[in-house]
Amino acid sequence: MTGNGSRSLFSFAPIPPTLIAIAFTITAGSPVAATDFYAGKTIELIVGGSAGGGHDAYARTIARHLPRFIPGAPSVVVKNMPGAGSMRAAGYVNSIAPKDGTTIAAVYPGAIVTPLLDPKSKAQYEPTKLNFIGSAENGARICATYGKSKIKSFADVLAQDSVFAGSAPGAAAYEYGYMLRNTTGAKLRVIAGYKATRDMILDMERGEVDGLCGWDWSTAKTQRPGWIRDKTVNILVQFALEPDPELTKLGVPPIWNFVKNEDDRKAVKVIVSQQVFSRPYIAAPETPAAQLKILREAYAAVMTDKQFLADAEKSRLDISPSSGAKLQELVREIYATPQATVERARKIIAP
């Protein structure tokens, strides 16, 4: 009150405590508070494959640019955790790593579909409950042999015995060879146990194996550009829901030309559909919505950033991104596949 008894324009009635509490709650949960979360923190990016592989190359390139698009500019540290076709890395994110958005993983697409196709996989996570951040590539895969091999075309692999390098269940470089054999009658034998694609390539060059199936086309161009340039590689077939324009221009036939049985075609489609998320990045199911939103938006921004795209081109990485929301829905659709088709898919990727 002023001296003459009138109320000052700058006098206020006391604010009730309940209103103060409500205001504090709203502020604490606001986007402004969420954007402060990553300041001074480090994001651990787990790669579910060996150093030097295709997933490793993508992850390290993305990690160089991701901090620029996350409020607070956290550091991003890449660590390799190979094992069980990336299921080890997915299990780590799901069960052991912090659940606050400071640990994400780059996994093989097989880590997402293997729990559906292999009941004995003992995956320590439910793929439909993982949070998907995005994928850098929607790519094709190939079966290929080196120039020294007697297998020069798909007709050769149907007519002659051959040996193809393979890794382990859950990985494309294991399952695609069996899928080819079990749906087309290809006379190939898969030698499992290889740790990384680079080891398979070296044995192809030495003539110890004829070829490799389930090789990402983008990785092939990165790991052995000279093979493509000098035409010392024989690309027998391409795997994709829709034929890849570049491979088609090279005269590489799609798998659909050789799979005649309708039930087999449906099963192959389930397996090949994982290529829509060739390079999936995941976070734990419990990741707070605010942090997940930041990670998804930052990842999407990287995928269209000029500096990143120039870096990716320099490293020969194909970029054809898919959003986290799109991947989330696609994984739900895959897991809703009729049981009869799932059973057939399980059989065609097995020895």
C-alpha positions as CSV (number, residue, x, y, z in Angstrom):
1,M,0.0,0.0,0.0
2,T,1.2,3.6,-0.6
3,G,1.1,6.3,2.0
4,N,-2.3,7.6,0.9
5,G,-3.9,4.2,1.3
6,S,-4.2,3.4,-2.4
7,R,-2.8,0.1,-3.9
8,S,0.5,0.4,-5.8
9,L,0.6,-0.7,-9.4
10,F,3.6,-2.9,-8.5
11,S,2.0,-4.7,-5.5
12,F,1.1,-8.4,-6.0
13,A,-1.0,-10.8,-4.0
14,P,1.0,-13.9,-2.7
15,I,1.2,-16.8,-5.2
16,P,-0.4,-19.9,-3.8
17,P,2.1,-22.8,-3.1
18,T,0.2,-25.1,-5.4
19,L,0.6,-22.8,-8.4
20,I,4.4,-22.6,-7.7
21,A,4.6,-26.4,-7.7
22,I,2.6,-26.7,-11.0
23,A,4.9,-24.0,-12.6
24,F,8.0,-25.9,-11.5
25,T,6.7,-29.2,-12.9
26,I,5.9,-27.7,-16.3
27,T,9.3,-26.0,-16.5
28,A,11.2,-29.2,-15.5
29,G,9.5,-31.2,-18.2
30,S,9.7,-28.5,-20.9
31,P,11.7,-28.8,-24.1
32,V,14.2,-26.3,-22.8
33,A,15.1,-28.5,-19.9
34,A,15.3,-31.5,-22.2
35,T,17.8,-29.8,-24.5
36,D,20.2,-29.2,-21.6
37,F,20.5,-32.9,-20.9
38,Y,23.4,-33.7,-23.2
39,A,25.6,-30.7,-22.3
40,G,28.9,-32.0,-21.0
41,K,27.9,-35.7,-21.6
42,T,29.3,-38.5,-23.8
43,I,27.2,-40.7,-26.1
44,E,28.5,-44.2,-26.5
45,L,27.9,-45.5,-30.0
46,I,28.2,-49.3,-29.9
47,V,28.9,-51.0,-33.3
48,G,27.7,-54.6,-33.4
49,G,30.5,-55.6,-35.8
50,S,34.3,-55.6,-36.1
51,A,36.4,-52.6,-36.8
52,G,36.9,-52.0,-40.5
53,G,33.6,-53.4,-41.6
54,G,30.7,-51.6,-43.3
55,H,28.7,-50.9,-40.2
56,D,31.9,-49.6,-38.5
57,A,32.6,-47.2,-41.4
58,Y,29.1,-45.8,-41.4
59,A,29.1,-45.4,-37.6
60,R,32.4,-43.6,-37.4
61,T,31.4,-41.2,-40.2
62,I,28.0,-40.4,-38.6
63,A,29.7,-40.0,-35.2
64,R,31.9,-37.2,-36.6
65,H,28.9,-35.1,-37.4
66,L,26.2,-36.1,-34.9
67,P,27.4,-33.8,-32.0
68,R,26.7,-30.7,-34.2
69,F,23.0,-31.4,-34.2
70,I,22.5,-32.4,-30.6
71,P,21.8,-29.5,-28.1
72,G,24.7,-29.4,-25.7
73,A,27.1,-30.8,-28.3
74,P,28.0,-34.0,-26.5
75,S,31.0,-36.1,-27.5
76,V,30.3,-39.3,-29.4
77,V,32.6,-42.2,-28.8
78,V,32.5,-45.3,-31.0
79,K,33.1,-48.7,-29.6
80,N,33.0,-52.1,-31.3
81,M,31.2,-55.0,-29.8
82,P,31.0,-57.8,-32.3
83,G,29.2,-61.1,-31.6
84,A,26.2,-63.2,-32.4
85,G,25.4,-61.2,-35.6
86,S,25.1,-57.9,-33.6
87,M,22.7,-59.5,-31.0
88,R,25.3,-59.0,-28.4
89,A,25.4,-55.3,-29.0
90,A,21.6,-55.1,-29.0
91,G,21.4,-57.1,-25.8
92,Y,23.9,-54.7,-24.2
93,V,21.9,-51.7,-25.1
94,N,18.7,-53.4,-23.9
95,S,19.9,-54.8,-20.6
96,I,23.2,-53.3,-19.4
97,A,23.9,-49.9,-20.8
98,P,22.4,-46.7,-19.3
99,K,18.8,-46.2,-20.4
100,D,19.0,-42.3,-20.5
101,G,19.8,-41.9,-24.2
102,T,23.6,-41.8,-23.7
103,T,24.1,-45.2,-25.3
104,I,23.0,-46.2,-28.8
105,A,24.0,-49.0,-31.1
106,A,24.5,-49.6,-34.8
107,V,23.5,-53.2,-35.4
108,Y,23.1,-55.5,-38.3
109,P,19.5,-55.8,-39.5
110,G,19.7,-59.5,-38.7
111,A,19.8,-58.6,-35.0
112,I,16.3,-57.3,-35.5
113,V,14.8,-60.2,-37.4
114,T,16.8,-63.1,-36.0
115,P,14.6,-63.4,-32.8
116,L,11.7,-63.9,-35.2
117,L,13.4,-66.4,-37.5
118,D,15.4,-68.3,-34.9
119,P,13.6,-69.3,-31.8
120,K,16.9,-70.7,-30.3
121,S,18.6,-67.3,-30.7
122,K,18.1,-66.5,-27.0
123,A,18.0,-62.8,-27.8
124,Q,18.1,-60.7,-24.6
125,Y,15.7,-58.1,-26.0
126,E,12.4,-57.8,-27.8
127,P,13.0,-56.1,-31.2
128,T,9.5,-54.5,-31.3
129,K,10.2,-52.8,-27.9
130,L,13.6,-51.3,-29.0
131,N,13.5,-47.6,-29.9
132,F,14.7,-47.0,-33.5
133,I,16.6,-43.8,-34.2
134,G,17.0,-44.2,-38.0
135,S,18.9,-46.0,-40.7
136,A,21.5,-44.6,-43.1
137,E,20.8,-46.9,-45.9
138,N,18.0,-48.8,-47.7
139,G,20.3,-51.0,-49.8
140,A,20.7,-54.1,-51.9
141,R,22.8,-57.1,-51.2
142,I,24.6,-59.4,-53.6
143,C,26.2,-62.8,-54.1
144,A,29.5,-62.4,-55.7
145,T,32.6,-64.4,-56.7
146,Y,36.1,-63.2,-57.5
147,G,37.5,-63.3,-61.0
148,K,39.6,-66.4,-60.4
149,S,36.5,-68.5,-59.5
150,K,35.0,-70.9,-62.0
151,I,31.6,-69.5,-60.9
152,K,31.0,-66.6,-63.2
153,S,27.2,-66.4,-63.4
154,F,24.0,-67.6,-61.6
155,A,23.8,-70.4,-64.2
156,D,27.2,-71.6,-63.0
157,V,26.1,-71.7,-59.3
158,L,23.1,-73.8,-60.4
159,A,25.2,-76.2,-62.4
160,Q,28.5,-76.6,-60.4
161,D,29.5,-77.2,-56.8
162,S,30.9,-74.1,-55.2
163,V,32.1,-72.9,-51.8
164,F,31.0,-69.6,-50.2
165,A,32.4,-67.9,-47.1
166,G,30.0,-67.4,-44.2
167,S,29.9,-65.9,-40.7
168,A,27.4,-67.0,-38.1
169,P,23.6,-67.3,-37.7
170,G,21.9,-64.0,-37.7
171,A,24.3,-62.5,-40.2
172,A,23.5,-62.0,-43.9
173,A,26.8,-63.5,-44.9
174,Y,25.6,-66.8,-43.4
175,E,21.8,-66.8,-44.0
176,Y,21.7,-65.5,-47.6
177,G,23.9,-68.3,-48.9
178,Y,21.6,-70.9,-47.4
179,M,18.5,-69.0,-48.6
180,L,19.9,-69.1,-52.1
181,R,20.6,-72.8,-51.9
182,N,17.3,-73.7,-50.4
183,T,15.0,-71.7,-52.7
184,T,16.8,-72.0,-56.1
185,G,18.7,-75.2,-56.0
186,A,22.1,-73.5,-56.1
187,K,24.9,-76.0,-55.5
188,L,26.8,-74.0,-53.0
189,R,28.3,-74.9,-49.6
190,V,28.6,-72.4,-46.9
191,I,31.8,-72.4,-44.8
192,A,30.8,-70.7,-41.6
193,G,33.0,-69.1,-38.9
194,Y,34.4,-66.0,-40.5
195,K,34.7,-63.0,-38.1
196,A,34.4,-60.2,-40.7
197,T,33.7,-59.6,-44.3
198,R,37.3,-58.5,-45.0
199,D,38.5,-62.0,-44.1
200,M,36.1,-63.5,-46.5
201,I,37.3,-61.2,-49.2
202,L,40.9,-62.1,-48.6
203,D,40.0,-65.8,-49.0
204,M,38.1,-65.0,-52.2
205,E,41.3,-63.4,-53.6
206,R,43.4,-66.4,-52.5
207,G,41.1,-68.8,-54.2
208,E,40.2,-70.6,-51.0
209,V,36.5,-69.9,-51.5
210,D,34.5,-69.0,-54.6
211,G,32.5,-66.2,-53.2
212,L,30.3,-64.5,-50.6
213,C,26.5,-64.1,-50.3
214,G,24.6,-61.4,-48.4
215,W,27.3,-58.7,-49.1
216,D,25.9,-55.2,-48.9
217,W,26.4,-53.6,-52.3
218,S,27.5,-50.3,-50.7
219,T,30.1,-52.1,-48.6
220,A,31.4,-54.0,-51.6
221,K,32.0,-50.7,-53.4
222,T,33.7,-49.3,-50.3
223,Q,35.9,-52.4,-49.5
224,R,36.9,-53.3,-53.1
225,P,36.3,-50.4,-55.5
226,G,39.0,-51.8,-57.7
227,W,37.0,-55.0,-58.2
228,I,34.1,-53.0,-59.6
229,R,36.3,-50.7,-61.6
230,D,38.4,-53.5,-63.2
231,K,35.5,-55.9,-63.5
232,T,37.3,-58.6,-61.5
233,V,34.2,-59.4,-59.6
234,N,31.3,-61.6,-60.8
235,I,28.0,-60.4,-59.3
236,L,25.6,-63.4,-59.6
237,V,22.4,-62.0,-58.1
238,Q,21.0,-59.1,-56.2
239,F,18.6,-59.2,-53.2
240,A,16.2,-56.3,-52.8
241,L,12.4,-55.8,-52.6
242,E,12.8,-53.6,-55.7
243,P,15.7,-54.1,-58.1
244,D,18.6,-51.7,-57.5
245,P,19.0,-49.3,-60.5
246,E,22.8,-49.4,-60.4
247,L,23.0,-53.2,-60.2
248,T,20.3,-53.6,-62.9
249,K,22.3,-51.3,-65.2
250,L,25.3,-53.7,-64.6
251,G,23.0,-56.6,-65.7
252,V,22.7,-58.3,-62.3
253,P,19.5,-60.3,-62.1
254,P,17.2,-60.0,-59.1
255,I,16.6,-63.0,-56.8
256,W,12.9,-63.0,-57.8
257,N,13.9,-64.3,-61.3
258,F,15.0,-67.6,-59.6
259,V,12.6,-68.2,-56.8
260,K,9.5,-69.9,-58.4
261,N,7.6,-71.3,-55.4
262,E,5.1,-68.8,-54.1
263,D,5.5,-69.8,-50.4
264,D,9.3,-69.4,-50.9
265,R,8.8,-66.0,-52.4
266,K,6.8,-64.9,-49.4
267,A,9.5,-66.2,-47.1
268,V,12.3,-64.5,-49.0
269,K,10.4,-61.3,-48.9
270,V,10.3,-61.4,-45.1
271,I,14.1,-61.9,-45.0
272,V,14.9,-59.3,-47.7
273,S,12.6,-56.7,-46.1
274,Q,15.2,-56.1,-43.4
275,Q,17.3,-54.4,-46.0
276,V,15.0,-51.4,-45.8
277,F,16.9,-50.8,-42.5
278,S,20.3,-51.9,-43.6
279,R,22.1,-49.7,-41.0
280,P,19.7,-49.5,-38.1
281,Y,20.5,-47.4,-35.0
282,I,18.7,-48.3,-31.8
283,A,18.3,-47.1,-28.2
284,A,16.9,-48.9,-25.1
285,P,13.1,-49.3,-24.7
286,E,13.3,-47.1,-21.6
287,T,14.9,-44.2,-23.3
288,P,13.0,-41.0,-22.2
289,A,10.8,-39.6,-25.0
290,A,12.5,-36.2,-24.9
291,Q,16.0,-37.8,-25.4
292,L,14.7,-40.1,-28.1
293,K,13.2,-37.1,-30.0
294,I,16.5,-35.3,-29.8
295,L,18.4,-38.3,-31.1
296,R,16.0,-38.9,-34.0
297,E,15.9,-35.3,-35.0
298,A,19.7,-35.0,-34.9
299,Y,20.2,-38.2,-36.9
300,A,17.7,-37.0,-39.5
301,A,19.6,-33.7,-39.7
302,V,22.9,-35.5,-40.2
303,M,21.5,-37.5,-43.1
304,T,20.8,-34.3,-45.1
305,D,23.8,-32.3,-44.0
306,K,26.2,-31.2,-46.7
307,Q,29.3,-31.7,-44.7
308,F,28.2,-35.2,-43.8
309,L,27.2,-36.1,-47.3
310,A,30.5,-34.9,-48.7
311,D,32.3,-37.0,-46.0
312,A,30.2,-40.0,-46.9
313,E,30.9,-39.7,-50.6
314,K,34.6,-39.5,-49.9
315,S,34.3,-42.7,-47.9
316,R,32.2,-44.3,-50.7
317,L,29.1,-44.7,-48.4
318,D,25.7,-44.8,-50.0
319,I,23.2,-42.7,-48.1
320,S,19.4,-43.5,-48.5
321,P,18.0,-42.9,-45.0
322,S,14.9,-44.1,-43.3
323,S,13.4,-42.4,-40.2
324,G,13.2,-44.0,-36.8
325,A,9.4,-43.8,-36.9
326,K,9.3,-45.6,-40.2
327,L,11.6,-48.4,-38.9
328,Q,9.5,-48.8,-35.8
329,E,6.4,-49.4,-37.9
330,L,8.2,-51.7,-40.3
331,V,9.5,-53.9,-37.5
332,R,6.0,-54.2,-36.1
333,E,4.7,-55.3,-39.5
334,I,7.5,-57.9,-39.9
335,Y,6.6,-59.4,-36.5
336,A,3.0,-59.6,-37.6
337,T,3.9,-62.0,-40.5
338,P,1.7,-65.1,-40.6
339,Q,3.2,-68.0,-38.7
340,A,3.3,-70.3,-41.8
341,T,5.5,-67.8,-43.7
342,V,7.7,-67.3,-40.6
343,E,8.2,-71.1,-40.4
344,R,9.2,-71.3,-44.0
345,A,11.6,-68.4,-43.7
346,R,13.2,-70.2,-40.7
347,K,13.8,-73.2,-42.8
348,I,15.3,-71.6,-45.9
349,I,18.0,-69.8,-43.9
350,A,19.1,-72.9,-42.1
351,P,21.8,-75.4,-43.1
